[in-house]
Amino acid sequence: MRHDVVMSDESRHAHPAPTPEWIAQPAPLGERFDAALELAANAHRAQRRKGGEIPYIGHLLGVCSLVIEEGGSEDEAVAALLHDIVEDQGGSARLDEVRDRFGDQVAMIVEGCSDRIDEKDELPWRERKERYLAELDSHPTEVLIVSLADKLYNARAVERDYRAYGESFWSRFNGGREGTLWYYTALSEAFDRLMPECRMTAELRAVVATLNDAAASVQH
């Protein structure tokens, strides 16, 4: 992954504009990327986004797009397509398949982006998220860039759908209203610390601030 980023101070609520100093240098994408796209499409074919009928592949393509546009390597782009395949579609056996087909680096990124590997590893929702947050500090940049793209894509969707559906929207989430707001705020703070040079960090901060403001304006 290559990033030449200089972040300027932004209004807390404004979506950051690209700075002239930022230059993406994406790597070429070859047959490994094509194979990962096919695997992701097949593995997630019947899966839908939480609370709706949107095919899940849309999320994977969106996360991958963010990684590519940030100057991600082919390994990072492949891992972005496959970042949920272990957690949602096969556990440790699927992780072994990813390692065999795409190599140790991709498997390491995918594993780092998974907050559980098998059902036997299942913890209560809050404990899983706390563990995920704690482990971010030990992850290399290759994992962080894919994780950040995933969380930014999800935060955008949460903020958009909350405005569309109101308070009933929170019933989609295991953490409910308070837990979901806590988690995205904690993620934003973590990436501010770990990836301050990345454009997506500033955008995540802005989206989460907007989401928190919208939630705070609703009286309970």
PAKOL-287389 format. One record per residue: z, y negated, x negated of N, C-alpha, C, O in turn. Coordinates in steps of 0.001 Angstrom, whole numbers, plus 500000, padded with zeros to 6 digits. Layout:
N
ZYXZYXZYXZYX...
//
This chain:
220
500000501186499160500000500000500000500000498768499128500730498704498138499183497781499485499117496551498730499352495386499663498727495314500721500233494475499305500559493320500123500708492098499241501493492105498293499959491049499547500143489761498897500531488792499991499669488235500671501830488588500165502321487855501320503274486769500873504172487007500065503072485569501407504040484503501242504387484013502636503527483493503347505640484175503030506051483815504372506587482390504385507418482022503556506106481594505331506656480264505543507706480322506632507733481267507420508575479317506686509583479280507730508899479109509077507999478281509218509318479880510058508735479837511388509810479491512405510991479782512213509383478877513470510294478690514586510771480046515055510001481006515060512014480138515446512611481419515846511853482044517002511831483267517140511233481222517832510589481751519036509072481756518932508410482217519861508505481272517863507049481197517757506511482434517071507098482916516103505397482952517566504758484066516889504115483530515620503366482555515676504394484151514470503924483608513198502416483701513055501811484703513438501814482666512509500389482677512207500194483188510785501059482993509931499046483852510521498790484304509154498757483123508190498245482057508530499291483304507010499250482248506011498029482447505125497586483581504939497471481362504572496276481504503732496502482399502529495553482978502001497767482522502082498055483311500899497990484811501158497927485604500219498005485205502439498019486634502747496609487191502663495692486672503300496435488233501887495127488865501720495303490361501875496012490986501087494666490948502883494715492401503054493714493060502119492594492580501943494134494161501527493245494943500676493310496401501114493799497250500369492820496699502316492941498068502831492123499056502010491075498727501454492636500264501957491943501330501238490858501922502128490968501863503352489810502493501536488800503190502331489412504394503050490340505027502546488892504692504207489375505820504991488307506905504998487142506639505294488710508130504670487739509211504543487996510365505498488494510173506607487651511556505052487713512730505907489143513105506280489371513662507354490112512809505410491509513097505747491934512270506957492652512764507826491501511032507015491807510190508166491165510764509425491803510821510476489915511185509324489224511777510479489978513011510978490140513204512183490431513836510046491157515054510423492489514711511087492895515371512043493168513678510583494439513271511192494224512719512594495024512977513494493157511967512784492851511427514107492599512557515109493070512507516245491857513568514680491595514712515552492888515462515865493123515837517014493727515683514852494994516382515077495889515598516027496476516178516941496001514298515826496844513477516696496344513499518135497134513627519070495037513375518309494472513368519661494732514692520367495082514710521548494563515790519655494781517099520268496259517364520539496610517861521609497117517042519597498546517336519742499186516531520867500063517033521571498753515288521039499378514390522017498550514248523296498815513355524100497552515114523495496588514915524580497251514813525952496837513994526773498252515613526210498894515602527531500053514614527619500636514445528690500391513971526529501562513090526494501212511696526992500119511191526740502147511084527697501976509734528211503082508840527684504154509318527315502821507542527651503841506583527236504982506580528247504783506859529429506170506262527766507383506301528577507226505452529842506893504269529778507475506090530994507494505366532259506141505013532830506068504211533761505056505582532306503733505224532811502723506333532615503078507474532321501457505982532781500374506953532660499437506630531505498339507181531430499852505748530608499010505387529472498993506543528471500053506983528026497808507042528109497750508137527122498442507747525823498269506636525320499217508664525295500051508358524129499235508016522891499712507309522003498003508519522832497172508238521672496968506739521495496738506279520377497050505964522583496908504513522468497971503912521562497686503007520778499216504424521671500296503961520807500010504305519347500200503472518461499561505517519100499307505951517725498183505135517085498262504761515915497142504865517866496052504038517356496518502608517095496104501981516120497381502100517971497897500749517785498738500620516535498597499654515785499616501589516303500454501576515093499584501707513854499798501006512865498610502596513902497705502776512774496933501491512485496747501128511323496487500807513522495774499544513346496631498523512614496149497836511713497899498419512995498798497480512329498954497814510846498960496921509999499081499097510541499232499521509146497975499183508346498068498661507235496811499475508901495552499192508209495395497695507979495014497263506891495690496906509011495521495459508897496514494839507917496286493740507410497619495546507648498598495060506680498236495470505257498964495163504313497101496169505104496671496592503779497167497957503384497284498255502196497466498806504372498020500121504092497035501049503404495819500898503525497587502011502682496784503035502016496297504066503037496719504059504193495404504951502591494951506010503489496119506919503879496208507330505036497008507238502949498173508050503286498998507389504384499449508060505313499194506093504282499984505374505285499268505332506629499908505450507674497941505165506614497174505178507858497210506555508515497355506666509733497078507599507705497169508968508230498551509212508819498672509760509915499589508809508102500957509004508592501204508205509858501955508651510725500594507041509987500749506263511213500201507014512421500801506990513495499075507673512248498515508474513337499414509647513696499445510087514845500150510155512700500939511380512882502435511109512952503227512051512894502848509842513075504271509530512886505173510115513964506376510247513739504633510470515129505440511058516203505163512543516416505736513151517319504306513125515612503873514494515890504983515505515643505037516537516313505864515227514697506976516137514417508055515993515487508543516987516024508419514761515790509484514506516763509107514970518164509957515475518897507838514803518543507422515071519923506618516347520105506529516864521219506033516862519038505048517927519216505171519047518182504180519426517559506381519577517997506437520795517202507518520920516162507678521993515580508271519861515900509412519973515009509055520367513584508022519953513059509912521168512961509766521501511544508488522284511257507911522144510179508038523107512205506787523837512000505612522877511909504688523082511122505654521834512716504596520831512673504666520032511371503633519662510814505870519769510888506015519063509621505409519880508484504767519325507593505610521189508511505004522055507500503475521982507576502796521983506549502945521919508789501492521804508947500980520490508366499957520463507681501691519409508640501297518107508098501300518151506570500380517638505933502325518759505986502415518846504527501269519684503959500669519318502949500976520785504598499915521669504116498544520996504192497718521155503294498310520247505264496982519683505492496786518325504823495678517988504406497877517537504721497706516150504281498540515782503058498415514670502545499382516689502584500094516461501343501525515990501516501953515610502606502250516025500410503674515690500420503946514238500807504926513950501494503081513326500368503326511915500647503266511622502144504140510943502681502242512131502814502129511925504258503296512588504977503872512002505893503646513797504573504773514490505202506070513715505020506887513645505937506259513138503846507467512348503589507533511132504515508601510808505033506410510464504726506387509291505612506667509714507049507471509086507738506006510774507501506197511242508872507644511659509108508232511329510138508208512381508158509610512801508301510531511584508348511479511555509134510260510581507513511089509390507493511006508572508768511937507837509099509894508694509489509723507961510743510267508716511958510228508201513076510766509918511746511266510754512843512782510663512926513468510894511930513314510331514096514781510275514186515388511617514564516609511746514654514539512614514784514993513999514888513812514898514547512658514524514756514103516085514021513053517023513648512958518155514658511870518474515138514081518757514977514116519847515953515158519545517014516044518715516813515042520229518145516002520034519229517432520332518774518382519719519261517582521273517840518928521612517374519565520453516605520781520424516416518737519496516160519249518330515455519638517204516411520075516136515981519477517449517698519683516398518694521119515881518668522075516651518759521247514577518543522524513873518674522441512974519895521344512723520392523566512483520392523504511472521441522639510302520997522529510011519806522031509636521967521040508589521669521568507561520682520891507261519698522744507018520911523267505962520050523471506474518615523176505762517655523961507677518475524185508225517137522869508445516401522785508204515197521841508902517114520537509076516475519993507753515975519462507675514867520120506721516779519594505414516387520404504817515241519836504188514348521711505004515254522529504523514141522160505244512846522115504629511780521899506537512936521481507297511753520133506801511249519937506644510043519211506558512161517886506062511773518008504728511047517377504521510010518813503830511586519013502522510967519628502657509578519198501993508635520630503516509457521300503691508168520349504254507119520433503888505947519444505141507532518539505780506580517412504856506129516766505133505118517159503769506851516103502849506439516332502337505019515377502138504268517589502123504651517892501570503329517463502479502190517224502003501080517363503761502441517009504701501374515524505046501368515072505792500499514759504519502320513340504876502408512479504001501503512770502818501327511423504574500929510483503778500141509607502918501044509585503090502263508902502009500436508053501083501185507027501806502039506692501340503129506523502935501563505505503673502316506020504110503680505268504094504654507282504498503767507887504844505058508156503581505867507898503546507071508669502555505216509059501339505935507886500664506620508036500147507727506717500657505984505582499957506586505130500640507876504744499971508834505178501980507899504791502701509115505877502553510183505573502348511358507119502655509779508222502465510716508184501067511327508358500914512536507959500058510507507900498681511003506754498502511982506924497850513012505595499065511685504459498969512607504787499627513942504452499097515001505440500779513887505855501489515098506807500636515934506637500508517146507812500053515274508810499282516017508222497982516549508590497546517639507318497354515805506670496147516306505821496464517533505879495747518532505040497529517461504211497905518611505082498161519835504764497709520935506181498887519641507076499187520758507767497930521282507901497761522494508204497056520392508882495835520833507952494961521654508372494381522656506705494859521250505723494109522041505614494683523451505595493943524435505543496022523536505411496674524833506658496461525689506548496219526891507842496549525082509088496338525819509148494916526370509465494714527542508846493941525533508901492540525972507897492275527092508217491596528067506704492801526955505663492612527978506050493275529292505947492661530354506493494525529222506789495261530449508065494769531116508180494831532340509025494283530339510226493709530947509864492494531788510398492312532882508961491666531283508531490501532063507798490925533328507873490245534351507087492052533255506311492514534405507170493200535463506927493032536658508179493974535035508917494833535954510366494418536182511017494927537094510870493514535376512232493035535582513287494056535203513043494948534391514464493916535802515619494721535400515441496218535645516060497029534957514617496594536601514389498017536846513728498703535655513800499924535515513094497924534810512405498460533641513336499214532704512923500187532075514602498772532604515521499371531628515865500813531941516345501533531065515631501251533164515949502635533521515059503641532790515355504836532790513993503184532179513116504083531419513769504578530124513349505588529559514785503869529663515300504088528314516664504751528326517526504419529139516846505691527415518134506368527300519257505396526990520390505593527430518955504360526243519972503381525875520214502324526929521124501508526789519407502326527993519565501309529021519303499910528480518724499736527408519739498931529236519502497529528872520210497149527574519575496689526625521505497339527538522286496874526392521942497651525126521818497069524049521791498961525259521471499759524090520103499429523510519939499366522291519128499221524377517773498906523901517744497553523207517120497409522156518411496563523783518470495243523143519204495322521800518786494707520818520291496078521769521018496265520502520117496872519446520085496401518309519380497918519812518576498651518837517478497775518247517302497752517029516740497058519081515658496237518557516186495052517752515547494625516790517327494527518131517928493463517324518341493999515958518114493341514942518944495181515923519356495795514662518153496137513791518196495964512573517083496619514409515862496905513650515296495636513026514928495626511851515229494575513809514701493320513295515519492829512098514962492387511093516830492909512217517696492477511115517497493350509875517509492853508749517314494645510090517110495554508961515797495258508237515765495218507007514726495053508984513449494777508342513406493382507726512703493167506739514146492435508292514285491135507635514849491297506225514458490586505299515764492232506082516399492464504791515521493303503858515456493046502656514848494308504425514144495284503606512685494941503344512133495312502309512058494231504282510628493918504168510377492433504448509552492113505303511053491530503765510932490113504089509545489541503827509176488520504407508769490196502952507452489675502593506355490073503568505230489586503460506660490942504511505638491519505386505435490657506631506403490225507257504189490411506983503891489622508186504506490227509437504992489509510311504482491556509518504997492205510730506486491968510921506970491975512053507214491760509842508647491478509949508876490190510717509733490140511599508130489154510397508267487876511096507869488012512565508493487411513440506844488792512828506425488962514216507465489757515003507750489434516156508035490803514383509087491557515067510262490646515396510801490701516502510658489811514446511763488877514681511469487972515881512344487740516715510243487467515965509875486569517055509858487289518401510338486754519400509307488496518425509237489254519684510638489609520173510933489485521362511497490049519261512860490424519647513640489200520130514410489301521085513451488051519486514122486833519943513675486464521352514498486077522183512378486582521626511857486289522963512421487264523988512789486862525092512490488550523625513039489565524520514513489284524826514928489346525983515291488979523808516705488686524014516910487437524878517807487403525720516089486428524670516193485216525476515857485495526937516514484987527846514819486316527151514439486650528521515547487439529209515839487201530381516164488371528495517234489168529071518458488304529348519124488479530368518759487368528441519944486522528605519795485580529784520792485133530350518575485276530159518360484340531270518595484973532636518652484280533652518733486313532650518954487027533905520456487164534139521181487663533278520906486731535274522319486820535614522636488207536167521895488735536996523744488796535702524185490109536217525284489900537239525799490869537798
//
